[in-house]
Each structure stands twice: as structure tokens, then as C-alpha cells.
Amino acid sequence: MDGILYERTLPHGPAVRIRRLTIAGETPVSVVLEVDRRAGTPRSGDGHPPALMQFEGATEQDAVDALEPHARDDRRVVQLMREKGLR
């Protein structure tokens, strides 16, 4: 998928992603942390899930470095989903 800087699958199926919102090469870089509950289904990739977190940084690496620790932590992802009313 275009604009995906990081992706992993949660144990119960959904995919956690860090997705770039800005055009490649554009600065500053805006990204979101999101959970695609349709991952692995025929509807995967239809639209964009609500953002759990947003970040704007000077480079893609800065953005990934800021959000990746949250994306790797299953408990944090569940907590963010609850805070946003998605779970």
C-alpha cells in the first residue's frame, strides 16, 4: 500500500500501520498511527481508518521513530483504540 511506513499484524488479526499523509519527499512529513480492522479481508485497503495518533516531523524517519514504539506495543494500541471509542 502506498504511503505505509510501518505495518504489523496484531495477534487477533487487524494491522497496525504508520501511514504517511504528505506526498513522498515533501517536508515536513505528516503521519498517522492507525489500525485497519479489515486487514486480510477482501475489503482491506478500502478507505482509511481513524487516526489513533498523528505526528509531524522533519523526515519520515523522525515520524516513524516517534510513533513506532506505540505501534509495537499491543497494550498501547488497545488503549488508544478505547480512548478513541473504536473498541
Helices and strands as residue ranges (DSSP letters): E 4-9, E 15-20, E 29-36, E 51-57, H 60-72, H 74-83
